[in-house]
């Protein structure tokens, strides 16, 4: 997702994070927002990848 800049899998990322125990509503809502614009540097993707 990060390298290809194809963020269409953000809802799947939300599901995976939730399955792994994530309960942060801001993270899950951001990933699932159908009107959200996701770009390289997206705070959720950077958080998952450990980027600052």
C-alpha positions, 0 to 999 in steps of 0.5 A, a space after each residue: 500500500 505504501 509503495 504502490 500508493 494504492 490505499 483502496 485496502 484501507 478498510 481491510 487494514 482496519 479489519 486486520 488492526 481490529 482483529 489484532 486487538 486495536 480498539 482506537 476508534 480514530 484509527 479504525 474510523 479513519 481507515 473505514 471512512 469511504 470519503 477519506 483521502 489517503 496518501 503516502 504519509 497517511 498518519 495511520 499507515 505511518 503509525 503501523 509502519 513505525 514511521 515518525 
